[in-house]
């Protein structure tokens, strides 16, 4: 291992220890369509990353022109401002699945907010990747909960309900739907 590669590996390791936070990478699978109903499904696989340095969000104000102004060179009719939040995520390639192929269709979930991947930069010899991501506001996060996370939630609900006056643990019935989410 050369000095530069060792330096990059050590730097990413120190960033993970000092500023790392849990991140979930949602890897989109092969799109399939049911020929009889026409329903399109986008299977996703969740990959947990225990610690990844997440850079602070950069808030940008963008302006979008009306399509007729751009297409026909007419007078300006209307447009709009919107806020866009971007941030960087540094991922050590050892934390990714061995069969992972970089794709802009994948997404990250950080603190129950979904981020779309806008670009991916690779360090020398694929030691780590820097993802530039953009927050998807006003969209469903569609998180995949692990069974352990789900059970913690159920136990919390049961303890809150059982602490209320007039209710016993027997009156609370929680039904888990196989393959379902909360």
Backbone bond lengths (Angstrom), bond angles and torsions (degrees), N, CA, C in turn:
res aa  C-N    CA-C-N  psi(-1)  N-CA   C-N-CA  omega(-1)  CA-C   N-CA-C  phi
1 X - - - 1.451 - - 1.531 107.60 -
2 X 1.312 115.13 130.09 1.458 119.28 -178.90 1.525 110.41 -76.32
3 X 1.326 115.22 169.41 1.464 120.40 -179.44 1.524 111.41 -62.68
4 X 1.330 116.37 -40.45 1.469 120.43 -178.37 1.528 110.77 -64.22
5 X 1.334 116.79 -43.66 1.469 120.12 179.85 1.522 111.48 -66.17
6 X 1.322 116.37 -40.10 1.453 120.17 177.84 1.530 110.55 -64.20
7 X 1.332 116.33 -40.09 1.463 121.02 178.69 1.532 110.74 -62.71
8 X 1.335 116.77 -44.03 1.466 120.66 179.29 1.524 110.26 -63.80
9 X 1.319 117.30 -45.27 1.472 120.79 179.79 1.525 111.23 -61.64
10 X 1.336 117.45 -44.16 1.467 120.58 179.37 1.522 111.56 -65.64
11 X 1.321 117.50 -40.15 1.466 121.06 179.70 1.523 111.39 -64.38
12 X 1.326 116.74 -45.03 1.471 120.01 178.53 1.525 110.09 -63.92
13 X 1.323 117.02 -39.00 1.466 120.69 178.51 1.535 110.71 -62.14
14 X 1.331 117.77 -45.40 1.468 120.75 179.51 1.529 111.64 -67.03
15 X 1.324 117.83 -36.22 1.466 120.62 176.17 1.530 110.76 -65.09
16 X 1.340 116.69 -40.44 1.465 120.19 177.92 1.520 110.93 -62.43
17 X 1.319 117.11 -43.74 1.463 120.30 -178.90 1.519 112.01 -68.30
18 X 1.322 117.97 -39.87 1.463 121.34 -174.24 1.524 113.14 -84.41
19 X 1.320 117.13 -41.54 1.465 120.16 -171.39 1.529 113.58 -124.06
20 X 1.319 117.53 11.59 1.453 120.09 -176.37 1.510 113.26 -74.13
21 X 1.302 115.20 147.34 1.462 121.87 174.53 1.516 108.36 -142.24
22 X 1.343 116.85 157.95 1.472 119.18 -177.81 1.529 111.36 -67.29
23 X 1.316 114.15 137.59 1.461 122.17 -177.77 1.522 107.29 -136.02
24 X 1.317 116.73 145.02 1.464 121.22 175.45 1.523 108.61 -116.65
25 X 1.325 116.05 125.74 1.455 122.19 176.67 1.522 107.93 -99.27
26 X 1.323 116.79 124.77 1.464 121.93 178.70 1.525 107.78 -103.14
27 X 1.327 115.26 111.26 1.458 122.26 -176.17 1.524 108.27 -96.66
28 X 1.318 116.01 118.80 1.465 120.18 -178.63 1.520 109.49 -79.63
29 X 1.326 115.02 132.76 1.460 121.30 179.79 1.515 111.25 -88.76
30 X 1.313 115.37 -164.24 1.454 121.94 -179.71 1.527 109.15 -74.76
31 X 1.313 115.65 129.59 1.460 121.34 -179.18 1.523 108.40 -73.17
32 X 1.348 115.39 135.56 1.460 119.22 178.15 1.526 109.40 -128.62
33 X 1.326 115.52 153.31 1.460 120.96 -179.47 1.517 109.54 -130.71
34 X 1.333 114.58 135.21 1.449 120.74 176.61 1.529 107.68 -79.84
35 X 1.338 119.13 117.75 1.465 120.26 -175.77 1.527 114.11 -66.79
36 X 1.326 118.31 -27.09 1.469 119.21 -177.84 1.526 112.30 -81.24
37 X 1.336 117.39 -37.67 1.470 119.45 -178.66 1.520 113.06 -101.94
38 X 1.332 117.11 -19.68 1.463 119.91 -177.98 1.515 113.51 81.34
39 X 1.337 117.10 4.83 1.457 120.66 -178.27 1.532 110.39 -72.68
40 X 1.331 115.50 130.89 1.458 121.84 179.55 1.521 108.39 -101.65
41 X 1.335 116.78 131.82 1.461 120.66 178.82 1.523 109.25 -117.71
42 X 1.324 114.25 140.09 1.457 122.25 178.12 1.525 107.87 -116.76
43 X 1.312 118.29 91.40 1.472 118.98 -179.67 1.531 110.47 -69.89
44 X 1.326 115.35 138.96 1.456 120.83 177.97 1.517 109.21 -124.82
45 X 1.311 115.10 146.29 1.450 121.81 176.89 1.526 107.11 -119.28
46 X 1.320 116.36 130.86 1.461 121.23 -179.29 1.524 109.39 -91.87
47 X 1.332 115.97 133.15 1.457 121.51 175.43 1.519 107.61 -125.16
48 X 1.336 115.76 115.92 1.461 120.51 -178.98 1.519 110.31 -82.06
49 X 1.312 115.59 133.98 1.461 122.27 173.89 1.521 105.72 -116.41
50 X 1.333 116.27 117.23 1.464 120.17 -172.80 1.514 112.92 -62.96
51 X 1.323 117.06 -45.73 1.458 120.35 -179.54 1.517 109.47 -142.26
52 X 1.328 114.41 124.95 1.456 121.16 175.43 1.523 107.93 -140.96
53 X 1.329 117.96 132.54 1.466 119.17 176.41 1.529 110.41 -66.95
54 X 1.318 115.84 121.05 1.458 121.75 179.09 1.522 106.86 -110.40
55 X 1.314 115.93 119.08 1.454 120.67 -178.20 1.524 109.95 -75.15
56 X 1.313 116.45 157.06 1.468 120.57 -177.34 1.523 110.46 -64.22
57 X 1.309 115.04 152.32 1.463 121.06 -177.65 1.521 110.26 -74.59
58 X 1.306 114.31 139.44 1.456 121.11 175.20 1.523 106.32 -107.75
59 X 1.316 116.42 119.51 1.459 120.97 -177.87 1.519 108.33 -95.21
60 X 1.312 116.43 122.40 1.452 122.41 -178.77 1.515 109.56 -118.14
61 X 1.310 116.66 139.62 1.464 120.55 173.54 1.515 107.78 -100.71
62 X 1.298 116.38 121.47 1.455 122.60 -177.92 1.525 109.88 -109.93
63 X 1.326 115.25 156.68 1.457 121.08 175.97 1.513 107.90 -124.16
64 X 1.316 117.01 132.71 1.458 122.39 -179.23 1.523 109.04 -115.86
65 X 1.335 116.82 127.16 1.459 121.65 178.03 1.520 110.51 -80.20
66 X 1.324 114.97 158.19 1.456 121.76 172.11 1.526 108.22 -68.24
67 X 1.307 117.72 143.83 1.450 121.90 -176.47 1.527 112.05 -62.49
68 X 1.330 118.41 -35.74 1.464 120.30 -178.98 1.527 111.11 -66.24
69 X 1.322 118.07 -30.28 1.461 121.67 178.44 1.520 110.15 -67.30
70 X 1.330 116.47 -40.11 1.460 120.55 -178.33 1.528 110.40 -76.02
71 X 1.322 117.35 -44.28 1.455 121.73 -172.02 1.529 113.33 -73.60
72 X 1.311 118.12 -41.36 1.462 119.96 -170.27 1.524 113.36 -111.14
73 X 1.320 118.43 2.55 1.460 121.97 -178.70 1.528 111.98 56.74
74 X 1.308 116.59 36.58 1.462 121.80 179.42 1.519 109.75 -86.75
75 X 1.316 114.77 179.35 1.457 119.10 175.02 1.522 109.78 -64.80
76 X 1.304 114.05 152.70 1.471 119.32 -178.96 1.527 109.49 -66.13
77 X 1.340 117.39 125.23 1.466 121.01 -179.58 1.517 111.39 -100.60
78 X 1.312 117.01 -58.95 1.457 119.99 177.52 1.520 109.87 -161.12
79 X 1.302 114.06 167.33 1.454 120.97 179.29 1.512 107.50 -163.83
80 X 1.311 117.43 -167.24 1.448 117.97 -179.33 1.513 112.20 -161.04
81 X 1.330 115.51 152.22 1.455 122.71 175.03 1.524 108.33 -97.18
82 X 1.302 116.51 144.53 1.466 120.63 172.54 1.527 108.25 -147.65
83 X 1.314 114.75 153.41 1.455 120.85 -178.98 1.518 109.44 -97.50
84 X 1.310 114.60 140.66 1.453 120.83 -177.62 1.520 107.26 -133.07
85 X 1.338 116.18 132.04 1.458 121.78 -177.40 1.526 109.32 -110.69
86 X 1.348 116.30 122.17 1.451 121.15 178.66 1.524 109.58 -120.28
87 X 1.316 115.68 149.53 1.461 120.20 175.16 1.520 109.31 -151.61
88 X 1.318 115.00 164.78 1.453 121.05 179.37 1.518 110.19 -109.62
89 X 1.324 115.99 147.20 1.462 122.35 177.66 1.526 107.16 -131.09
90 X 1.318 116.14 126.39 1.466 120.98 178.06 1.523 107.90 -101.88
91 X 1.330 116.07 121.09 1.467 121.85 -177.34 1.525 108.97 -118.74
92 X 1.313 115.54 126.78 1.460 121.29 173.09 1.526 107.15 -73.82
93 X 1.326 117.38 132.20 1.467 119.46 -176.23 1.528 112.10 -65.00
94 X 1.332 117.65 -19.98 1.467 119.72 176.12 1.527 111.67 -70.57
95 X 1.336 117.43 -18.02 1.465 121.21 178.65 1.525 112.51 -87.86
96 X 1.307 117.87 -6.90 1.464 122.24 -179.01 1.527 110.33 -95.50
97 X 1.335 117.60 159.46 1.470 119.31 175.28 1.531 110.19 -62.26
98 X 1.306 116.47 150.13 1.466 119.94 -177.55 1.523 112.34 -66.15
99 X 1.339 117.18 -26.78 1.464 120.67 -179.19 1.529 112.78 -96.00
100 X 1.348 117.59 14.16 1.469 120.37 -175.97 1.523 111.06 -70.68
101 X 1.329 115.28 130.90 1.460 123.21 174.44 1.525 106.55 -117.05
102 X 1.327 116.67 128.39 1.460 120.89 -177.41 1.524 110.05 -61.58
103 X 1.327 115.46 133.56 1.458 120.70 179.64 1.521 109.19 -148.76
104 X 1.320 115.83 141.81 1.457 120.28 177.24 1.531 111.72 -78.81
105 X 1.338 117.36 -5.72 1.464 121.37 176.93 1.519 112.03 -81.44
106 X 1.335 117.77 -15.20 1.459 121.64 179.60 1.521 109.84 -75.17
107 X 1.327 116.49 169.58 1.470 121.00 -178.55 1.521 109.60 -148.01
108 X 1.316 115.48 160.92 1.460 122.64 175.69 1.518 108.78 -115.18
109 X 1.331 116.46 149.25 1.462 121.83 170.23 1.524 106.85 -122.73
110 X 1.333 114.58 120.84 1.459 121.77 179.54 1.520 106.89 -128.72
111 X 1.315 117.17 123.67 1.469 122.25 179.53 1.530 111.72 51.45
112 X 1.322 116.94 45.16 1.468 124.34 176.83 1.522 112.43 62.22
113 X 1.328 116.92 29.03 1.461 122.86 173.72 1.516 107.82 -125.18
114 X 1.318 115.57 135.30 1.462 120.22 -176.99 1.529 109.71 -94.53
115 X 1.322 115.80 136.87 1.456 122.72 -179.12 1.529 109.15 -125.36
116 X 1.331 115.99 129.90 1.462 121.40 176.10 1.528 108.98 -88.89
117 X 1.317 116.66 143.44 1.459 121.42 179.91 1.525 108.78 -81.12
118 X 1.327 115.81 126.41 1.462 121.33 178.57 1.522 112.00 -100.20
119 X 1.330 117.55 -37.26 1.459 120.39 177.37 1.524 109.29 -155.77
120 X 1.323 115.20 158.18 1.461 122.25 179.38 1.522 108.05 -132.11
121 X 1.331 115.80 126.79 1.461 121.58 174.56 1.518 108.28 -114.76
122 X 1.331 115.42 144.10 1.453 120.29 -176.14 1.530 109.68 -116.35
123 X 1.351 115.88 134.09 1.457 120.33 173.47 1.523 109.05 -72.67
124 X 1.318 115.21 171.21 1.460 120.67 179.54 1.520 110.89 -56.95
125 X 1.320 115.35 138.36 1.452 124.12 178.13 1.524 113.16 51.94
126 X 1.298 116.13 32.11 1.478 123.35 173.49 1.522 113.01 53.69
127 X 1.326 117.83 41.21 1.469 121.34 176.48 1.520 111.18 -71.92
128 X 1.326 116.50 -37.75 1.463 120.47 178.93 1.527 108.78 -156.25
129 X 1.317 114.77 165.31 1.460 121.86 -178.95 1.528 108.99 -123.73
130 X 1.307 116.56 144.42 1.459 121.43 173.45 1.524 107.18 -112.81
131 X 1.318 115.76 117.88 1.454 121.63 178.98 1.523 108.75 -100.33
132 X 1.325 117.82 128.59 1.456 122.21 170.15 1.524 105.80 -96.79
133 X 1.322 116.40 117.98 1.464 120.73 -174.02 1.524 110.07 -121.34
134 X 1.322 114.97 155.98 1.461 122.05 179.94 1.525 108.90 -127.33
135 X 1.324 115.96 132.96 1.464 120.44 -177.85 1.517 110.50 -69.41
136 X 1.327 115.34 135.76 1.459 121.44 176.20 1.528 107.50 -95.18
137 X 1.314 116.01 99.59 1.456 119.89 -178.19 1.524 109.46 -85.90
138 X 1.333 115.29 150.30 1.466 123.47 178.54 1.525 112.41 58.97
139 X 1.311 116.92 31.99 1.462 121.86 174.29 1.512 108.62 -126.02
140 X 1.321 116.90 154.15 1.458 121.03 176.45 1.519 109.99 -66.75
141 X 1.316 115.53 138.79 1.459 119.82 -179.10 1.528 110.36 -77.63
142 X 1.322 117.61 -36.13 1.470 123.27 -179.75 1.522 111.94 52.56
143 X 1.324 115.53 55.70 1.456 120.23 178.30 1.521 110.01 -74.84
144 X 1.313 115.63 148.09 1.456 122.24 173.83 1.516 106.38 -102.33
145 X 1.333 116.05 117.85 1.459 120.10 -178.47 1.519 109.98 -92.89
146 X 1.307 114.96 136.00 1.459 119.71 174.72 1.512 109.24 -74.44
147 X 1.301 116.31 159.05 1.460 120.74 -179.16 1.524 110.55 -60.39
148 X 1.318 118.70 -37.06 1.458 121.79 179.43 1.526 110.19 -64.60
149 X 1.341 116.32 -45.30 1.461 120.43 177.91 1.527 110.21 -60.61
150 X 1.326 115.88 -42.26 1.462 121.01 -179.18 1.532 110.70 -63.84
151 X 1.319 116.66 -42.33 1.459 119.58 -178.87 1.529 111.27 -67.53
152 X 1.321 117.69 -36.00 1.466 119.96 175.41 1.518 110.01 -60.87
153 X 1.328 116.53 -41.89 1.452 121.17 179.36 1.526 111.02 -63.84
154 X 1.324 116.92 -44.75 1.468 121.33 179.89 1.529 110.25 -62.75
155 X 1.332 117.09 -43.78 1.465 119.68 179.23 1.524 111.33 -64.15
156 X 1.334 117.87 -36.55 1.465 121.25 177.01 1.531 110.58 -64.10
157 X 1.337 116.70 -43.92 1.463 120.54 179.51 1.525 110.07 -64.09
158 X 1.318 116.69 -42.84 1.455 119.81 -179.96 1.525 111.35 -63.50
159 X 1.313 118.23 -40.46 1.464 120.13 180.00 1.519 111.24 -68.69
160 X 1.329 118.46 -36.28 1.471 120.79 178.19 1.518 110.21 -67.71
161 X 1.323 116.92 -45.54 1.469 120.57 -179.44 1.523 110.51 -64.22
162 X 1.336 116.69 -42.67 1.463 118.60 -177.65 1.529 111.70 -69.89
163 X 1.335 118.47 -20.33 1.462 120.24 178.81 1.531 112.14 -80.53
164 X 1.341 117.44 -14.28 1.466 120.23 178.47 1.520 109.87 -73.42
165 X 1.314 116.04 147.99 1.465 120.43 179.75 1.523 110.16 -73.87
166 X 1.292 117.60 140.11 1.456 122.52 176.30 1.517 113.97 87.87
167 X 1.307 117.60 -5.84 1.458 120.72 179.51 1.525 108.77 -115.91
168 X 1.299 115.17 141.97 1.463 119.00 174.45 1.519 108.11 -115.48
169 X 1.290 116.05 167.88 1.459 121.03 -179.47 1.532 110.85 -64.14
170 X 1.338 116.99 -24.34 1.459 120.37 -178.96 1.524 112.55 -73.03
171 X 1.348 117.64 -23.63 1.463 119.44 -178.67 1.515 112.27 -79.72
172 X 1.318 117.28 -13.34 1.457 121.06 -179.46 1.517 109.03 -93.76
173 X 1.330 115.69 121.71 1.464 121.10 177.55 1.517 107.38 -122.23
174 X 1.311 116.95 117.08 1.462 121.55 176.84 1.516 107.57 -108.03
175 X 1.294 115.75 129.27 1.457 121.52 -179.45 1.521 108.03 -110.93
176 X 1.304 116.89 126.49 1.454 121.10 177.68 1.512 109.06 -98.77
177 X 1.332 115.74 126.62 1.450 121.48 179.08 1.528 107.23 -88.52
178 X 1.316 118.29 125.84 1.474 119.71 179.47 1.523 110.88 -60.66
179 X 1.322 116.07 126.45 1.457 120.78 179.46 1.507 113.29 77.15
180 X 1.320 118.11 -0.44 1.452 120.38 -178.52 1.504 111.84 -88.83
181 X 1.306 116.21 173.80 1.455 121.44 177.20 1.513 108.40 -127.92
182 X 1.314 115.43 171.87 1.462 119.85 -177.94 1.505 111.16 -74.34
